[in-house]
Amino acid sequence: MRLLQIVVPVGKRDGVERVLSDNEVDYFLTDETSGRDYAALVFVPAGPEDVEALVDELRAIGIEREGYVTVGKLETVLSDRFERQQHDGPTNGSAVEETDGRIAREELRARAAAVAPITPNYVVFTVVSVIIATAGLLMNSAAVVVGSMVIAPLIGPAIAASVGSILDDDDLFRTSVKAQFVGLLIAVASAAAFAGLLRATVMPHADLHLVEQVAERINPGALALVVALGAGVAGAISLTSTTSVALVGVAIAVALIPPAATVGLGIAYGDLTAAVSAGVLVLINVLSINVASLGTLWFQGYRPEHWFAEQSARRAVARRAALLVAAVLVLSSVLVVTTINVSENTEFERTVAEITSETDARVLSTDVSYRMELFLRHPTTVTVRTVGGSTRTAAALRERIRTRTEQDVTVVVLRENGEVSTARPSRSSSTAEFARPNSPTVTAPGLDGRHLTAGVA
């Protein structure tokens, strides 16, 4: 519910009463006695879907130029008559159909303007959010990463920029775009500073590619685009309705905060692959959020209040939407490449599982290690834990994997008695190494740069 308070200038009282009567709304009018150039003060309780039509008609008779119209939230109305009017009024149904129950244009602008600027709280919440996300990524904790998104304030500028475009408000648009750019810059810088501190103290040799939460942002698939587009649509709808903006803001933070933290990690640890890959993901997500929110607001029917500004807004929206869509399509080619690579690796793992199941040993587990490159992952090592098997199992598996997948990888077989056999790629014939229980064990780099012993418990 909304409460309109109308300060009526002298000479406009009859016009205001006519507008309210024609719309068949209840109102309460009192004479203005302060001695200023106002004739009356009117209170109008109304539904959110009725406000825009009423404000437009009041603007048409000059209230905006000489008086005031304020719109506030109305929590409760104790009136049977008002309830009947809301449910049975002849104009209510058409108003809901015309506006889809959305809030008025003026209220949307006010809400967007309130969340668009760069404020101290915006900066503090961004810094705290990305530091928590960075810690969560290094801990490989999805719960901590999700928790960081709850306090991220990035939804405001992302949606407010679209509101500025739709309503032909250049000041709001510029303020919001600046806030988005500064917010992401602060996020990346904060993550890099925090990760740099960790690298200089407790985690000097962290291998980012071995952390699952980080690897997801280094090699994202095409579904990441779906997340960003959905977040943009949800964010726009939340701003135009009574849905909690803070709650929907988590969806937008999902698309921005963890990738920005990954960029900071890549910078701090000198990992160009992580920094560039996650940076491209951030760009794709922020552009997708903007284009999705822009389209949502347009299809909801929002337009500037003046007809002559609508043409200007239409051209601006079309131009900005075209630029955003073109940029998203170009950058999304990276996601297509990554998605194809992920599909190929999945097929490789399935084939390897089939091959290992055909050995004479009982297979306990099969793991595949990858080498991370820009937007791509390439299998390098297949580790098989078995009960039984011969000393030639690794060489045989490597040859069969190479034949069926055309991937020449290192194969390590760990037997239950502690014996380790390894077959590595070679330029000539396949080679195999066999290690007795007392010989050196196979090692793999750990998160902190030390080596983890590969063996069977």
C-alpha positions as CSV (number, residue, x, y, z in Angstrom):
1,M,0.0,0.0,0.0
2,R,1.0,3.6,-0.7
3,L,0.0,7.0,0.8
4,L,0.1,10.0,-1.5
5,Q,0.3,13.3,0.2
6,I,-0.6,16.2,-2.2
7,V,0.2,19.8,-1.3
8,V,-2.4,21.6,-3.5
9,P,-1.4,25.1,-4.9
10,V,-3.9,27.9,-5.0
11,G,-6.2,27.5,-8.0
12,K,-5.5,23.8,-8.4
13,R,-7.9,22.4,-5.8
14,D,-10.8,21.8,-8.2
15,G,-8.5,20.0,-10.7
16,V,-7.1,17.8,-8.0
17,E,-10.5,16.8,-6.7
18,R,-11.7,16.1,-10.2
19,V,-8.7,13.8,-10.9
20,L,-9.3,11.9,-7.7
21,S,-13.0,11.6,-8.3
22,D,-12.5,10.4,-11.8
23,N,-10.2,7.6,-10.6
24,E,-12.8,6.7,-7.9
25,V,-10.3,6.7,-5.0
26,D,-10.9,7.6,-1.4
27,Y,-9.1,10.8,-0.3
28,F,-9.0,13.1,2.7
29,L,-8.7,16.8,2.1
30,T,-8.0,19.5,4.6
31,D,-7.6,23.3,4.2
32,E,-4.0,24.6,4.4
33,T,-3.8,27.4,7.0
34,S,-0.1,28.3,7.1
35,G,-0.7,31.4,5.0
36,R,1.6,30.2,2.2
37,D,0.6,29.8,-1.4
38,Y,-1.2,26.5,-0.9
39,A,-4.9,25.8,-0.8
40,A,-5.2,22.3,0.7
41,L,-3.5,19.1,1.8
42,V,-4.8,15.8,0.4
43,F,-4.1,12.3,1.7
44,V,-4.8,9.4,-0.7
45,P,-4.3,5.8,0.3
46,A,-3.8,3.7,-2.9
47,G,-2.3,0.4,-4.2
48,P,1.2,0.5,-5.7
49,E,-0.3,-0.2,-9.2
50,D,-2.5,2.9,-9.0
51,V,0.2,5.4,-8.1
52,E,1.7,6.0,-11.5
53,A,-1.6,6.8,-13.2
54,L,-2.6,9.2,-10.4
55,V,0.8,11.0,-10.4
56,D,0.7,11.3,-14.2
57,E,-2.7,13.0,-14.1
58,L,-1.7,15.3,-11.2
59,R,1.5,16.2,-13.2
60,A,-0.7,17.1,-16.2
61,I,-2.6,19.7,-14.2
62,G,0.6,21.3,-12.9
63,I,0.9,20.0,-9.4
64,E,4.5,19.1,-9.9
65,R,5.5,22.6,-10.9
66,E,3.7,24.5,-8.1
67,G,3.1,22.0,-5.4
68,Y,4.2,18.7,-3.9
69,V,3.3,15.1,-4.3
70,T,5.0,12.7,-1.9
71,V,4.6,8.9,-2.0
72,G,5.2,6.8,1.2
73,K,4.6,3.2,2.2
74,L,1.4,2.5,4.1
75,E,1.6,-0.5,6.3
76,T,-2.0,-1.0,7.3
77,V,-5.5,0.5,6.5
78,L,-8.3,-0.4,9.0
79,S,-11.3,0.3,6.8
80,D,-13.9,-2.1,5.4
81,R,-14.8,0.5,2.8
82,F,-11.3,0.8,1.6
83,E,-10.9,-3.0,1.4
84,R,-14.1,-3.2,-0.7
85,Q,-12.9,-0.5,-3.0
86,Q,-9.5,-2.3,-3.5
87,H,-11.2,-5.5,-4.4
88,D,-14.3,-4.3,-6.2
89,G,-13.3,-0.9,-7.6
90,P,-13.9,-0.6,-11.4
91,T,-10.4,0.9,-12.1
92,N,-8.4,-1.5,-10.0
93,G,-8.4,-4.4,-12.4
94,S,-7.4,-2.3,-15.4
95,A,-4.6,-0.6,-13.4
96,V,-3.1,-3.9,-12.4
97,E,-3.3,-5.2,-15.9
98,E,-1.6,-2.1,-17.2
99,T,1.2,-2.0,-14.7
100,D,1.5,-5.8,-13.8
101,G,1.4,-4.7,-10.1
102,R,4.7,-2.9,-10.4
103,I,5.6,0.2,-8.4
104,A,5.3,3.6,-9.9
105,R,8.0,5.1,-12.1
106,E,8.7,7.9,-9.6
107,E,9.1,5.3,-6.8
108,L,11.4,3.2,-8.9
109,R,13.6,6.2,-9.7
110,A,13.7,7.1,-6.0
111,R,14.6,3.5,-5.0
112,A,17.3,3.3,-7.7
113,A,18.8,6.7,-6.7
114,A,19.0,5.5,-3.1
115,V,21.2,2.5,-3.9
116,A,23.2,3.9,-6.8
117,P,25.8,6.2,-5.2
118,I,29.2,5.2,-3.8
119,T,28.8,5.6,0.0
120,P,31.2,4.6,2.8
121,N,28.9,1.6,3.6
122,Y,29.1,0.5,0.0
123,V,32.9,0.5,0.1
124,V,33.1,-1.2,3.5
125,F,30.6,-3.9,2.7
126,T,32.3,-4.6,-0.7
127,V,35.7,-4.9,1.0
128,V,34.4,-7.2,3.8
129,S,32.5,-9.3,1.4
130,V,35.4,-9.9,-1.0
131,I,37.8,-10.7,1.8
132,I,35.4,-13.3,3.2
133,A,35.0,-14.7,-0.3
134,T,38.8,-14.8,-0.8
135,A,39.2,-16.7,2.5
136,G,36.4,-19.1,1.5
137,L,38.0,-19.8,-1.9
138,L,41.3,-20.7,-0.3
139,M,39.6,-22.8,2.3
140,N,37.7,-24.5,-0.6
141,S,34.5,-23.8,1.5
142,A,31.3,-23.2,-0.5
143,A,29.5,-22.2,2.7
144,V,32.0,-19.4,3.4
145,V,31.8,-18.2,-0.2
146,V,28.0,-18.1,-0.1
147,G,28.1,-16.3,3.2
148,S,30.2,-13.5,1.7
149,M,27.6,-12.9,-0.9
150,V,24.9,-12.1,1.6
151,I,26.6,-8.8,2.6
152,A,27.7,-7.8,-0.9
153,P,26.1,-4.4,-2.0
154,L,26.6,-4.7,-5.7
155,I,22.9,-5.1,-6.7
156,G,22.2,-1.4,-6.4
157,P,24.4,0.1,-9.0
158,A,23.9,-2.8,-11.4
159,I,20.1,-2.3,-11.6
160,A,20.1,1.5,-11.1
161,A,22.1,1.9,-14.3
162,S,19.3,0.2,-16.2
163,V,16.7,2.4,-14.5
164,G,18.7,5.5,-15.6
165,S,18.6,4.3,-19.2
166,I,14.9,3.4,-19.2
167,L,13.8,6.6,-17.6
168,D,16.2,8.8,-19.6
169,D,18.0,9.9,-16.4
170,D,21.6,10.5,-17.5
171,D,22.8,11.5,-14.0
172,L,21.5,8.3,-12.5
173,F,23.0,6.2,-15.3
174,R,26.4,7.8,-15.0
175,T,26.4,7.5,-11.2
176,S,25.5,3.8,-11.4
177,V,28.1,2.9,-14.0
178,K,30.8,4.7,-12.0
179,A,29.7,2.8,-8.9
180,Q,29.8,-0.6,-10.7
181,F,33.3,0.2,-12.0
182,V,34.6,1.4,-8.6
183,G,33.0,-1.4,-6.7
184,L,34.6,-4.1,-8.9
185,L,37.9,-2.3,-8.7
186,I,37.7,-2.2,-4.9
187,A,36.8,-5.8,-4.8
188,V,39.7,-6.9,-6.9
189,A,42.2,-4.7,-5.1
190,S,41.0,-5.9,-1.7
191,A,41.2,-9.5,-2.7
192,A,44.7,-9.0,-4.1
193,A,45.9,-7.2,-0.9
194,F,44.4,-9.8,1.4
195,A,45.8,-12.7,-0.7
196,G,49.2,-10.9,-0.9
197,L,49.2,-10.7,2.9
198,L,48.5,-14.5,3.1
199,R,51.2,-15.3,0.6
200,A,53.7,-13.3,2.5
201,T,52.8,-15.0,5.8
202,V,51.0,-18.3,6.2
203,M,50.4,-19.5,2.5
204,P,53.5,-18.7,0.5
205,H,53.2,-21.5,-2.0
206,A,49.4,-22.1,-2.6
207,D,48.6,-23.7,-5.9
208,L,45.3,-22.1,-6.9
209,H,44.6,-24.7,-9.6
210,L,44.3,-27.4,-7.0
211,V,41.5,-25.6,-5.2
212,E,38.1,-26.6,-6.5
213,Q,36.3,-23.4,-5.7
214,V,39.0,-21.4,-7.5
215,A,39.2,-23.8,-10.5
216,E,35.4,-23.3,-11.1
217,R,36.0,-19.6,-11.7
218,I,39.2,-20.2,-13.8
219,N,37.4,-22.5,-16.3
220,P,33.7,-21.5,-16.2
221,G,31.2,-23.1,-18.5
222,A,28.4,-21.5,-20.5
223,L,26.0,-22.0,-17.6
224,A,27.8,-19.1,-15.9
225,L,26.0,-16.9,-18.5
226,V,22.7,-18.3,-17.4
227,V,23.4,-17.4,-13.8
228,A,24.3,-13.8,-14.7
229,L,21.3,-13.3,-16.9
230,G,18.9,-14.8,-14.3
231,A,20.5,-12.5,-11.6
232,G,19.8,-9.5,-13.8
233,V,16.2,-10.3,-14.3
234,A,15.6,-11.1,-10.6
235,G,17.4,-7.9,-9.6
236,A,15.2,-5.7,-11.8
237,I,12.0,-7.4,-10.7
238,S,13.0,-7.1,-7.0
239,L,13.5,-3.3,-7.4
240,T,10.1,-2.9,-9.1
241,S,8.1,-4.9,-6.6
242,T,7.9,-5.6,-2.9
243,T,10.4,-8.4,-3.0
244,S,13.5,-8.0,-0.8
245,V,16.2,-6.4,-2.8
246,A,18.8,-7.6,-0.3
247,L,17.7,-11.2,-0.7
248,V,17.9,-11.1,-4.5
249,G,21.2,-9.3,-4.3
250,V,22.8,-12.6,-3.3
251,A,22.1,-13.9,-6.8
252,I,24.0,-10.9,-8.3
253,A,26.8,-11.3,-5.8
254,V,27.2,-15.0,-6.9
255,A,28.1,-13.8,-10.4
256,L,30.5,-11.0,-9.3
257,I,32.1,-11.5,-5.8
258,P,33.8,-14.9,-6.2
259,P,35.2,-14.2,-9.7
260,A,36.5,-10.8,-8.5
261,A,38.1,-12.5,-5.6
262,T,39.7,-15.1,-7.9
263,V,41.1,-12.2,-10.0
264,G,42.7,-10.8,-6.8
265,L,44.1,-14.2,-6.0
266,G,45.6,-14.6,-9.4
267,I,47.2,-11.1,-9.1
268,A,48.6,-11.8,-5.7
269,Y,50.1,-15.2,-6.6
270,G,51.3,-14.1,-10.0
271,D,49.0,-16.6,-11.8
272,L,48.1,-15.0,-15.1
273,T,45.8,-17.8,-16.1
274,A,43.6,-17.3,-13.0
275,A,43.6,-13.5,-13.2
276,V,42.7,-13.3,-16.9
277,S,40.2,-16.2,-17.0
278,A,38.3,-14.9,-13.9
279,G,38.6,-11.3,-15.2
280,V,36.8,-12.3,-18.4
281,L,34.1,-14.0,-16.3
282,V,33.6,-10.8,-14.2
283,L,33.2,-8.8,-17.4
284,I,30.7,-11.3,-18.9
285,N,28.7,-11.4,-15.7
286,V,28.5,-7.6,-15.1
287,L,27.5,-7.0,-18.8
288,S,25.0,-9.8,-18.7
289,I,23.4,-8.5,-15.5
290,N,23.1,-5.0,-17.1
291,V,21.5,-6.2,-20.3
292,A,19.1,-8.6,-18.5
293,S,17.9,-5.9,-16.1
294,L,17.6,-3.4,-19.0
295,G,15.4,-5.7,-21.0
296,T,13.3,-6.6,-18.0
297,L,12.5,-3.0,-17.1
298,W,11.6,-2.3,-20.7
299,F,9.3,-5.2,-21.0
300,Q,7.7,-4.2,-17.7
301,G,6.5,-1.1,-19.4
302,Y,8.7,1.6,-17.8
303,R,9.1,4.7,-19.8
304,P,10.0,8.4,-19.1
305,E,7.2,10.6,-17.8
306,H,7.3,13.0,-20.8
307,W,6.4,11.7,-24.2
308,F,9.1,13.8,-25.9
309,A,11.7,12.1,-23.7
310,E,10.5,8.6,-24.6
311,Q,12.0,8.8,-28.1
312,S,15.3,9.8,-26.6
313,A,15.1,7.0,-24.1
314,R,14.2,4.5,-26.7
315,R,17.2,5.4,-28.8
316,A,19.5,5.3,-25.8
317,V,18.2,2.0,-24.6
318,A,18.5,0.4,-28.1
319,R,22.1,1.7,-28.4
320,R,23.2,0.6,-25.0
321,A,21.5,-2.8,-25.3
322,A,23.1,-3.4,-28.7
323,L,26.5,-2.6,-27.3
324,L,26.0,-4.8,-24.2
325,V,24.7,-7.7,-26.3
326,A,27.5,-7.5,-28.7
327,A,30.1,-7.4,-25.9
328,V,28.4,-10.4,-24.2
329,L,28.3,-12.4,-27.4
330,V,32.0,-11.7,-28.1
331,L,33.2,-12.5,-24.6
332,S,30.8,-15.6,-24.3
333,S,32.8,-17.3,-27.1
334,V,35.3,-17.9,-24.3
335,L,32.6,-19.8,-22.4
336,V,31.7,-21.8,-25.4
337,V,35.4,-22.9,-25.7
338,T,35.5,-23.7,-22.0
339,T,32.2,-25.7,-22.2
340,I,33.5,-27.8,-25.1
341,N,36.7,-28.4,-23.2
342,V,34.7,-29.5,-20.1
343,S,32.6,-31.9,-22.2
344,E,35.8,-33.4,-23.8
345,N,37.3,-33.9,-20.3
346,T,34.2,-35.5,-19.0
347,E,34.2,-37.9,-22.0
348,F,37.9,-38.6,-21.3
349,E,37.2,-39.4,-17.7
350,R,34.3,-41.7,-18.7
351,T,36.5,-43.6,-21.2
352,V,39.3,-43.9,-18.6
353,A,36.9,-45.4,-16.1
354,E,35.8,-47.9,-18.7
355,I,39.4,-48.8,-19.5
356,T,40.5,-49.3,-15.9
357,S,37.4,-51.4,-15.2
358,E,38.6,-53.9,-17.8
359,T,42.0,-54.6,-16.0
360,D,42.7,-57.8,-14.2
361,A,42.9,-55.9,-10.9
362,R,40.1,-54.7,-8.6
363,V,40.0,-50.9,-9.1
364,L,39.4,-48.9,-5.9
365,S,39.4,-45.4,-7.4
366,T,40.5,-43.5,-10.5
367,D,41.6,-39.9,-10.4
368,V,42.5,-37.5,-13.3
369,S,44.8,-34.6,-12.8
370,Y,44.8,-31.6,-15.2
371,R,47.1,-28.9,-16.4
372,M,45.4,-25.5,-16.3
373,E,45.8,-23.1,-19.2
374,L,43.9,-20.0,-20.3
375,F,40.2,-21.1,-20.5
376,L,41.3,-24.8,-20.9
377,R,42.3,-27.8,-18.9
378,H,44.3,-30.7,-20.3
379,P,44.6,-34.1,-18.6
380,T,48.1,-35.0,-17.5
381,T,48.0,-37.8,-15.0
382,V,45.7,-40.7,-14.3
383,T,46.1,-42.2,-10.9
384,V,44.5,-45.7,-10.3
385,R,44.3,-47.4,-6.9
386,T,44.0,-51.1,-7.2
387,V,44.0,-54.4,-5.3
388,G,46.1,-56.9,-7.2
389,G,47.3,-56.4,-10.8
390,S,50.8,-56.9,-12.3
391,T,53.8,-54.7,-12.6
392,R,52.9,-53.9,-16.3
393,T,49.4,-52.6,-15.4
394,A,50.4,-48.9,-15.7
395,A,52.1,-49.4,-19.1
396,A,49.2,-51.4,-20.4
397,L,46.6,-48.8,-19.2
398,R,48.6,-45.9,-20.6
399,E,48.8,-47.5,-24.0
400,R,45.0,-48.3,-24.1
401,I,44.2,-44.8,-22.9
402,R,46.4,-43.3,-25.7
403,T,44.8,-45.6,-28.3
404,R,41.2,-44.9,-27.4
405,T,41.4,-41.2,-26.4
406,E,44.4,-40.0,-28.4
407,Q,45.6,-38.5,-25.1
408,D,49.1,-39.5,-24.0
409,V,49.1,-39.1,-20.3
410,T,51.1,-40.4,-17.3
411,V,49.5,-43.4,-15.6
412,V,50.2,-44.1,-11.9
413,V,49.0,-47.4,-10.4
414,L,49.0,-47.7,-6.6
415,R,48.6,-51.2,-5.4
416,E,47.3,-52.2,-2.0
417,N,50.7,-53.5,-0.9
418,G,52.3,-50.1,-1.4
419,E,53.9,-50.9,-4.7
420,V,53.7,-48.1,-7.3
421,S,54.1,-48.4,-11.0
422,T,54.3,-45.4,-13.4
423,A,54.1,-45.2,-17.1
424,R,55.1,-41.8,-18.6
425,P,54.7,-40.5,-22.1
426,S,57.8,-40.7,-24.3
427,R,58.7,-39.7,-27.8
428,S,59.6,-43.2,-28.7
429,S,58.2,-46.3,-27.1
430,S,56.3,-46.4,-23.9
431,T,58.3,-46.6,-20.8
432,A,57.4,-47.9,-17.4
433,E,58.9,-47.5,-14.0
434,F,58.2,-49.9,-11.1
435,A,58.7,-49.0,-7.5
436,R,59.0,-51.5,-4.6
437,P,57.6,-50.6,-1.2
438,N,61.0,-49.2,-0.1
439,S,61.5,-47.1,-3.2
440,P,60.6,-43.4,-3.5
441,T,56.9,-42.8,-3.7
442,V,54.9,-40.8,-6.3
443,T,54.3,-37.2,-5.2
444,A,51.9,-34.5,-6.2
445,P,52.0,-30.8,-5.3
446,G,49.8,-29.8,-2.4
447,L,47.9,-26.6,-1.7
448,D,50.7,-25.1,0.4
449,G,53.4,-26.0,-2.1
450,R,54.7,-29.1,-0.2
451,H,54.2,-32.6,-1.6
452,L,51.6,-35.1,-0.6
453,T,52.5,-38.8,-0.6
454,A,50.5,-40.9,-2.9
455,G,49.8,-44.3,-1.5
456,V,47.1,-46.7,-0.2
457,A,46.0,-46.7,3.4
